Structure formats: C-alpha cells, structure tokens
Amino acid sequence: MPKSDVKDVTADSAWSLPRISLAQWTFHRAIKSGALHPMDFAPYAAEQIGVRGVEYVSTFYRSMPSDGAWAHQLRQRAQGAGVESLLIMVDIKQMLGAPSAQARREAVDAHRRWLDVASVLGCHSIRVNALGEGDAAAQVASCADGMSLLCEYAAKQGLWVLIENHGGCSCDGAWVAEVVRTSGAKNLGTLPDFGNFKCSDGSERDRYAGVEAMLPFARALSAKSQDFAADGSEMHTDYARMLRLAQSANYAGWIGIEYEGKVLGEVDGARRTRDLLLRLGCRI
C-alpha cells in the first residue's frame, strides 16, 4: 500500500488500531487432512503467526464429547501459549431465522452447547449465521426473533452473539444491521467480514458499504484475504480503506486474519495478511 494510505489510517492518534488475531478457518486444509489437530490450534497460531488472540470454528470440534471436558483442555493449551480465546464461529444446520417458532427454538437449543463451550474458553462471543426462508423482510423478523432468544441465554453467561455476513440475506450488510436493530437485544452484535458479499444469484454487494453498515454493532472484524500483489497489498480488498471505516466507527475490537487463498500455503497466506495489517498500523 502507498505510504499515504498508511498515514491516512493512523493520522488520528486518539484511535488505537486493532490487535491482530487469527481465525481457525485459515488452517482448515491442514486440520481436515490431519496435519494439524484442532486441539493444537492456539499454540500453533502463536508459534507460526505470532498472534495472541484466536477465533475457533465449531465444525472442528463437533465430534468432541458432550461433557465438555475437552474445552477445559483447549483453554489450558491456549493459556499455556499466552493466547486469548476470543470467540467461536458456530456453523450448524439449524436456522435461527427458520419460519416456524418451534424450529427457531430448536435452533437456539442447538447453539446453546457452543455458548457453554465459549464460556469455558473465556471467549467474549459466539458468531452465528442469520439464515432463514422467505423474502428479506420476512427474514429480518424471524432472524431477529431467533437471535433474541439465543441472546437471552448468552446474557446469563456474559456472552455476546455476533452475526457475520455469511450467506443468504446477510450478504447485505444493511440487512444484517436491520436484524440487530429489530432484535433490540443488548448483547447482539456483528462480525463484519471483508469478503462474503456474494449473493446466491451470483451478484456481489459492495463490500465497503456492507462493512460500514455493520461496524456500529461490531465486536469482531474479519480480514478476509485471498491473493496478494507484488507490493504486498490484498488484490480484492483495500485494507487501508477498511481500516479507515473502522476508525470512523471507533471500532475497539480485534481484527482476525482469515486467509482463504489457494496460491499460497495456509501459513504463508496468514503471514502475508499479518504483515499487511502490521504495515497499516495494527498490532500483534
């Protein structure tokens, strides 16, 4: 990125740029191949990428015993590596915005396990998907209801529930913001992802407008990366522009590396993303 971009981002000394974390999905190929055990994720992230905050993915732990003893072990491994467990990205088939109230309650029940795990790990949040059926307006109402029910349980544990732009109507950041406002739950927020703005019909919403709409409610931020130019910039997203949006919203959370590219290996891709964020003033 040009030096002028860096100065634009860091010009306001009153704003502290985000600390860099790492999303577990970055290493999904290594985990699925068996090269990296999900229980070793936090120490591996600290060793290979140097981060001190991590974001877990529920998919990699859904076969773990229901008694939850493994979560205590996972926390101990993170703490032993000097790593903070920030959140769990929860991906399950039950839809929090299902058309029927009964289905929404069942979805809430299915998510409760991950709130329990997040509490053990010392996370601040779980990330969920705002998925339903019907037109966009109908899904605002159903998703807001499902989120409110889930937030009631989360509040008892001092946890947040965060909506990411991650499929369906959520490719529209303004729609996600409307779900949060409609819900009214005080512990419902967002996790804006720099990517994930492609709609089911193949069209793509404006990523900068989408992130900007979600940022007032954000408690986490995902720096999605895929490909890098020779100067180290990400070829699909202007990171400096995204950080200026975060600055304008006074965003105070972490920014998570989530490398999804195919040209570089997962470790190299994560390091390139880290280095770009460091150039722009973010902190480990």
Buried (B, 14 or more C-beta within 10 A) or exposed (E): BEEEBBEBBBEEEEBBBBBBBBBBBBBBEBBEEEEBEBBBBBBBBBEBBBBBBBBBBBBBBEEBEEEBEBBEEBBEBBBEBEBBBBBBBBBBEBBBBBBEEEBBBBBBEBBBBBBBBBBBBEBBBBBBBBBBBEEEEBBBBBBBBBBBBBBEBBBEBEBBBBBBBBBBBBBBBEBBBBBBEBBEBEBBBBBBBBBBBBBEEEEEBEBBBBBBBBBBBBBBBBBBBBBBEEEEBBEBBBBBBBBBBBBEBEBEBBBBBBBBBEEBEBBBBBBBBBEBBBBBBBEB
